[in-house]
Amino acid sequence: MTTLAPAWRYMSLTPANSCSPDPSSLFEAMKEDLISDGDVEKAMQKAFRWGYEDEDGEHVDGLRDIMQRLREDREELLAEETDDTTPGAGDAASEVDTEPADDAGDGERLDIEGRVQQLEEMERTLRQIESIDDLQNIDPHLVNETLTEDERDWIEQWMSMTGRLIEAGLVVEGTKRLELSPEAIRRIGAHALRSMYVEPAMEAAGEHELRREGLRGPTTDTSSAWEFGQPFSLNLSRTIMNAISRQGSGSPVSLDPEDFEVFDRESTSASATVLLIDMSRSMFHNGCWDAAKRSALALDTLMRTSFPRDVLEIVGFSGSAERLTLMQLPSLSWDEYSHGTNLQAGLALSRELLHHHRSMNRQIIVITDGEPTAFTEKGEVIFENPATERTHEATLREVVRCTRERIGITTFLLDRSPELQEFVSRMTRINRGRIIQSAPDQLGRYLVRNFARHHTSVVG
């Protein structure tokens, strides 16, 4: 790394008023871009060129800000030089001693012209910078002659930023480019969840409500006779009343085990969920794919922080279906290489993944913006657009299989087409699941709230 000399000759006419970039504030500012496409270098380049707002709302300068400051300094010096050479300026002084004044004026004008040339050269140099790495090639002498101390520090910070992000555990060096670390993915997921304004009403035991009483979970307002092996959450008033009813009034009141009443508890259980995301081209063109990615990241964060016993799998489907990892999500784009919306393949893979979690409540959450236009038969993908009844029936047969295995299906519709609504209604009649209509920008909020409040979707 080039070491910049500590001294500089000229003072900037415009005082610096900026913050230096640091890995933490930079990462916070890049989160939205990272959720969109997961390209670390592209997000860094944007912040480097345009600047960004840190967590305190302070503007951190970008390359354009420094270029603008150089341009303003240069214009101010040129205006000053013009004022000094205007006829009549300084006439009173010239009557006393003109010759020395002329020599001094010439020297000052030469000094200003030299300064203007340096500022212009530095601005031209910065304009030619295409990447952060190009900072290494700037003439150190020119830097020290034209930039403020804060601006020289800004260059030093950006020259070492990649290494500092790696040291902070936020990025790792991939085979072809910088990639997000697991810690970065967790932070992005937390950011996505916070942006959906989800109330943290699911903070207790990390378990889910069912529609029956159970041995674990939060207590209710009702109580019943205690049985051996149950938690001893005693309803004292009901217990004493039982004893008085048994032995009559008077004191002391003697308690027998048969008098004990304990508060009922809501039954809870862990769940296994497959988030089944449509990756067809229409999802990208309609702006739905970004919303689906954000929702997946937010749901993962919700489950890890509030329901740690739960299991989340992610499956993407277009012409075929593929199991996805959380680390893949930010950098995934819509499927460019296959046609169709093969929901049947997505449901089949989801059912296969959930087969390993038969002891848990199981559900599939489908996010889609179109009716099925493809299905798989004897290992071959058959594409039919517009959709035919043959495609619908093949998909509905897979819905039947899910229902037989007591796997609930909740479908989030990102389109209001009658054909899609009619088909999903047929799915829901078979599976007794749920349909939720949502605009893309509301998907994440509806998804995580639905999961937190109605997360069992047990068919039966």
C-alpha positions in Angstrom: 0.0 0.0 0.0 1.3 3.5 -0.9 2.2 5.6 2.2 1.1 9.1 1.9 3.4 11.9 3.2 2.1 13.6 6.4 2.7 17.2 5.2 0.7 19.2 2.6 1.4 22.7 1.4 -1.9 24.3 0.5 -5.0 24.7 2.7 -8.3 23.8 1.2 -10.6 26.8 0.7 -13.6 24.5 1.6 -13.3 23.0 5.1 -13.8 19.2 5.2 -16.9 18.0 7.0 -17.1 14.3 6.4 -16.7 11.0 8.2 -14.2 8.4 7.3 -15.5 5.0 6.1 -15.2 2.0 8.5 -16.2 -1.6 7.9 -19.2 -1.6 10.3 -20.9 1.6 9.0 -20.1 0.6 5.4 -21.7 -2.9 5.8 -24.8 -1.3 7.4 -25.1 1.0 4.4 -24.6 -1.8 1.9 -27.3 -4.1 3.4 -30.1 -3.2 1.0 -27.8 -3.6 -2.1 -26.5 -6.9 -0.7 -30.1 -8.3 -0.2 -30.9 -7.3 -3.8 -28.0 -9.1 -5.6 -25.4 -10.2 -3.0 -22.6 -8.6 -5.0 -20.2 -7.3 -2.4 -17.8 -5.6 -4.8 -20.6 -3.8 -6.6 -22.1 -2.5 -3.4 -18.7 -1.3 -2.2 -18.1 0.4 -5.5 -21.4 2.3 -5.2 -20.6 3.5 -1.6 -17.1 4.4 -2.7 -18.3 6.5 -5.6 -21.4 8.2 -4.1 -20.8 8.0 -0.3 -23.4 6.8 2.2 -25.2 7.6 5.4 -23.8 6.0 8.6 -25.9 4.7 11.5 -26.0 8.2 13.0 -27.3 9.8 9.8 -23.9 11.4 9.1 -22.8 11.6 5.5 -19.6 9.7 4.7 -18.0 11.2 1.6 -17.7 9.4 -1.7 -15.3 10.0 -4.6 -17.8 12.4 -6.1 -17.8 14.5 -3.0 -14.1 15.0 -3.1 -14.2 15.8 -6.8 -16.9 18.4 -6.1 -14.7 19.9 -3.3 -11.8 20.2 -5.7 -13.9 21.8 -8.3 -15.3 24.4 -5.9 -11.8 25.3 -4.6 -10.6 25.7 -8.2 -13.5 27.9 -9.1 -13.1 30.0 -6.0 -9.4 30.5 -6.7 -10.2 31.5 -10.3 -12.8 34.0 -9.1 -10.2 35.4 -6.6 -7.6 35.8 -9.4 -10.2 37.6 -11.6 -11.0 40.0 -8.8 -7.3 40.8 -8.3 -6.8 41.6 -12.0 -9.9 43.8 -12.4 -9.0 47.4 -13.6 -9.1 49.8 -10.7 -8.5 47.2 -8.0 -5.9 48.4 -5.6 -5.4 51.9 -7.3 -4.9 53.7 -4.0 -2.0 51.4 -3.1 -0.3 51.8 -6.5 0.0 55.5 -5.9 2.4 54.9 -3.0 4.7 52.2 -4.2 3.6 50.5 -7.5 6.7 48.6 -8.5 7.0 46.3 -5.4 3.3 45.8 -5.4 3.4 44.6 -9.1 6.1 42.1 -8.3 4.2 40.7 -5.4 1.0 40.6 -7.4 2.7 38.7 -10.2 4.1 36.1 -7.7 0.7 35.7 -6.1 -1.0 35.2 -9.5 1.6 32.6 -10.4 1.0 30.8 -7.1 -2.8 30.8 -7.7 -2.3 29.5 -11.2 -0.1 26.7 -10.0 -2.6 25.8 -7.4 -5.4 25.8 -9.9 -3.5 23.5 -12.2 -2.8 21.1 -9.3 -6.5 21.0 -8.3 -7.5 20.5 -11.9 -5.0 17.6 -12.3 -6.2 15.9 -9.1 -9.8 16.2 -10.2 -8.9 14.7 -13.6 -7.1 11.9 -11.9 -10.0 11.1 -9.6 -12.4 11.2 -12.6 -10.4 8.4 -14.3 -10.7 6.1 -11.3 -12.8 3.1 -12.1 -12.4 0.9 -9.0 -11.1 1.1 -5.5 -7.9 -0.6 -6.5 -7.1 2.4 -8.7 -6.4 4.5 -5.6 -3.0 2.7 -5.5 -1.9 4.5 -8.6 -2.5 8.1 -7.5 0.7 10.3 -7.3 1.4 10.7 -3.5 2.9 14.1 -4.1 -0.3 15.3 -5.8 -2.4 13.9 -3.1 -0.5 15.8 -0.4 -0.5 19.0 -2.4 -4.3 19.0 -3.0 -6.2 17.0 -0.5 -7.0 17.8 3.1 -5.9 15.5 6.0 -9.4 14.0 6.2 -9.4 13.3 2.5 -6.0 11.6 2.7 -7.3 9.5 5.5 -10.4 8.7 3.4 -8.1 7.3 0.7 -6.1 5.2 3.2 -9.3 3.8 4.7 -10.7 2.7 1.3 -7.4 1.3 0.1 -7.5 -1.2 3.1 -11.3 -1.7 3.2 -11.4 -5.1 1.7 -9.0 -6.5 4.2 -10.8 -4.8 7.0 -14.1 -6.3 6.0 -12.5 -9.7 5.9 -10.9 -9.2 9.4 -14.3 -8.1 10.7 -15.7 -11.5 9.5 -18.2 -9.9 7.1 -16.8 -11.1 3.8 -14.7 -14.0 2.6 -12.6 -14.4 -0.5 -14.4 -16.7 -2.9 -13.0 -18.5 -5.9 -14.0 -15.6 -8.2 -15.0 -12.7 -6.0 -15.7 -11.6 -2.5 -18.6 -13.4 -0.9 -20.7 -12.8 2.2 -19.8 -14.6 5.4 -22.4 -16.5 7.5 -22.2 -13.6 10.0 -23.0 -11.2 7.2 -26.0 -13.3 6.2 -27.3 -13.3 9.8 -27.0 -9.5 10.0 -28.8 -9.1 6.7 -31.6 -11.4 7.8 -32.0 -9.5 11.0 -32.1 -6.3 9.0 -34.8 -7.7 6.7 -36.8 -8.9 9.7 -36.6 -5.5 11.4 -37.7 -3.7 8.2 -40.9 -5.7 8.3 -42.0 -4.3 11.7 -42.7 -7.6 13.2 -43.8 -7.4 16.8 -41.5 -9.6 19.0 -44.5 -11.4 20.5 -42.8 -14.8 19.9 -40.0 -14.6 22.4 -40.8 -17.2 25.0 -40.1 -20.9 24.5 -39.5 -21.1 20.8 -42.4 -23.4 20.3 -45.7 -23.3 18.4 -49.3 -23.3 19.4 -51.6 -26.2 18.5 -55.3 -26.5 18.8 -55.3 -28.8 21.9 -54.1 -28.6 25.4 -50.7 -29.9 26.3 -48.0 -30.4 28.9 -45.7 -27.6 27.8 -46.1 -24.0 26.7 -47.6 -20.9 28.2 -50.4 -21.2 30.8 -54.0 -20.3 30.0 -56.7 -18.9 32.2 -58.4 -22.3 32.7 -57.3 -25.1 35.0 -58.0 -28.7 35.6 -57.3 -31.5 38.0 -53.6 -32.3 38.4 -52.3 -35.6 37.2 -49.0 -37.2 38.2 -46.3 -36.1 35.7 -47.8 -32.8 34.8 -46.0 -29.5 35.5 -47.1 -28.2 39.0 -48.4 -24.8 38.0 -50.9 -24.7 40.9 -54.1 -22.7 40.7 -54.2 -22.0 44.4 -57.7 -20.5 44.6 -59.3 -23.4 42.8 -57.2 -25.9 44.8 -58.4 -24.4 48.2 -62.0 -24.3 47.0 -61.8 -27.9 46.1 -60.5 -28.8 49.6 -63.2 -26.7 51.3 -65.8 -28.4 49.2 -64.4 -31.8 50.2 -64.0 -31.3 53.9 -66.3 -28.3 54.7 -65.6 -24.9 56.1 -63.2 -24.3 59.0 -59.5 -24.0 59.5 -56.9 -25.2 59.0 -57.7 -26.4 55.4 -56.1 -29.7 54.7 -55.0 -30.4 51.1 -55.0 -33.7 49.4 -53.6 -34.5 46.0 -57.1 -34.9 44.6 -57.7 -31.2 45.5 -54.9 -29.9 43.3 -55.8 -28.0 40.1 -53.1 -26.7 37.8 -53.3 -24.2 35.0 -53.8 -25.6 31.6 -51.1 -25.1 29.1 -51.3 -24.6 25.4 -49.8 -27.5 23.5 -46.6 -26.6 21.7 -44.4 -28.4 19.2 -41.6 -27.7 16.8 -42.3 -27.5 13.1 -40.5 -28.2 9.9 -41.1 -25.8 7.1 -40.2 -25.7 3.4 -40.2 -22.3 1.8 -41.0 -23.0 -1.8 -40.1 -20.0 -4.0 -41.1 -19.5 -7.6 -37.9 -18.6 -9.6 -39.5 -18.2 -13.0 -38.7 -15.2 -15.1 -42.0 -13.5 -14.3 -41.0 -13.3 -10.7 -38.1 -11.1 -11.7 -39.9 -9.0 -14.1 -42.7 -8.3 -11.7 -40.4 -7.3 -8.9 -41.4 -10.4 -6.8 -38.1 -12.2 -6.6 -36.4 -9.5 -4.4 -39.4 -9.6 -2.1 -39.2 -13.4 -1.9 -35.5 -13.3 -1.0 -36.0 -10.8 1.7 -38.9 -12.8 3.1 -36.7 -16.0 3.2 -33.9 -14.2 5.0 -36.3 -12.6 7.5 -38.1 -16.0 8.2 -34.7 -17.7 8.8 -33.9 -15.0 11.4 -37.3 -15.3 13.0 -36.9 -19.0 13.4 -33.3 -18.9 14.7 -34.1 -16.2 17.3 -37.6 -17.1 18.4 -38.2 -20.8 17.4 -34.8 -22.4 17.6 -36.2 -26.0 17.6 -37.8 -25.4 14.2 -36.3 -26.5 10.8 -36.4 -24.4 7.7 -35.6 -25.7 4.2 -35.6 -23.5 1.1 -36.5 -24.8 -2.4 -36.6 -22.9 -5.7 -38.6 -24.0 -8.7 -39.0 -23.0 -12.3 -38.6 -25.7 -15.0 -37.4 -28.0 -12.2 -36.8 -27.7 -8.5 -33.6 -27.3 -6.5 -32.8 -27.2 -2.8 -31.2 -23.9 -1.8 -29.0 -22.8 1.1 -29.3 -19.6 2.9 -25.8 -18.6 1.8 -26.9 -18.8 -1.8 -29.9 -16.5 -1.4 -28.5 -13.0 -1.7 -26.6 -13.7 -4.9 -29.3 -15.8 -6.6 -31.1 -14.4 -9.7 -34.2 -15.7 -11.4 -33.7 -18.9 -13.4 -32.5 -17.8 -16.8 -32.0 -21.2 -18.3 -35.3 -23.1 -17.9 -38.9 -22.3 -18.8 -42.0 -23.0 -16.9 -43.4 -23.0 -13.4 -43.1 -26.6 -12.3 -44.9 -26.4 -9.0 -45.3 -30.2 -9.0 -41.5 -30.7 -8.9 -41.3 -28.1 -6.1 -43.9 -29.8 -4.0 -42.4 -33.3 -4.6 -38.9 -32.1 -3.5 -40.4 -30.3 -0.5 -42.3 -33.5 0.5 -39.1 -35.5 0.2 -37.3 -33.1 2.5 -40.1 -33.0 5.1 -40.1 -36.8 5.1 -37.1 -36.7 7.4 -39.0 -34.7 10.0 -42.0 -36.8 10.5 -42.0 -36.3 14.2 -42.7 -32.6 13.7 -45.5 -30.5 12.4 -44.8 -30.0 8.7 -45.8 -27.4 6.3 -44.9 -26.0 2.8 -45.1 -22.3 2.2 -45.4 -21.5 -1.5 -44.6 -18.1 -2.9 -45.7 -17.7 -6.6 -47.0 -15.3 -9.1 -48.4 -17.7 -11.7 -50.2 -20.9 -12.3 -48.3 -24.1 -13.1 -47.1 -24.3 -16.7 -44.8 -27.4 -16.4 -44.7 -30.8 -14.7 -42.4 -33.8 -14.6 -43.4 -37.2 -16.0 -41.0 -40.2 -16.0 -38.1 -37.9 -15.4 -38.9 -35.6 -18.3 -40.1 -32.0 -17.8 -43.2 -31.2 -19.9 -43.8 -27.5 -20.6 -47.3 -26.3 -21.5 -48.0 -22.6 -21.9 -50.7 -21.6 -21.6 -51.3 -24.1 -18.8 -53.5 -27.1 -19.5 -55.6 -29.3 -17.3 -53.0 -32.0 -17.7 -50.5 -29.8 -15.9 -53.0 -28.9 -13.2 -53.9 -32.5 -12.6 -50.3 -33.6 -12.3 -49.7 -30.8 -9.8 -52.8 -31.6 -7.8 -51.8 -35.2 -7.5 -48.7 -34.0 -5.7 -50.9 -31.9 -3.5 -52.9 -35.1 -2.6 -49.6 -36.9 -1.7 -48.7 -34.0 0.6 -52.1 -34.1 2.2 -51.9 -37.8 2.9 -48.6 -37.3 4.7 -50.3 -34.5 6.8 -48.2 -31.7 5.3 -50.0 -28.4 5.2 -49.7 -26.0 2.3 -50.0 -22.2 2.6 -49.8 -20.3 -0.6 -48.9 -16.6 -1.0 -50.2 -15.3 -4.2 -48.3 -12.3 -5.7 -50.7 -12.0 -8.7 -54.4 -11.6 -8.9 -55.1 -13.4 -12.2 -58.3 -15.4 -12.1 -56.5 -18.5 -13.4 -54.0 -18.5 -10.6 -56.6 -17.9 -7.9 -58.9 -20.7 -9.3 -56.0 -23.2 -9.4 -54.8 -22.4 -5.8 -58.4 -22.7 -4.6 -58.5 -26.2 -5.9 -55.2 -26.9 -4.1 -56.7 -25.5 -0.9 -59.9 -27.6 -1.1 -57.7 -30.7 -1.2 -55.2 -29.8 1.4 -57.3 -27.6 3.7 -54.4 -25.1 3.7 -54.5 -21.3 3.4 -54.4 -18.7 0.6 -52.9 -15.3 1.3 -53.1 -12.6 -1.3 -50.2 -10.1 -1.1 -48.5 -7.3 -3.0 -44.7 -7.9 -3.3 -43.8 -5.1 -0.9 -46.0 -6.6 1.8 -45.0 -10.2 1.3 -42.4 -10.3 4.0 -44.6 -8.7 6.6 -47.5 -11.1 5.9 -45.2 -14.1 5.7 -43.4 -13.7 9.1 -46.6 -12.7 10.9 -48.5 -15.7 9.4 -45.7 -18.0 10.5 -45.6 -16.6 14.0 -49.4 -16.7 14.5 -50.5 -19.7 12.4 -47.3 -21.8 12.1 -48.6 -25.3 12.4 -50.9 -25.7 9.4 -51.5 -29.3 10.4 -53.7 -31.2 8.0 -56.0 -33.7 9.5 
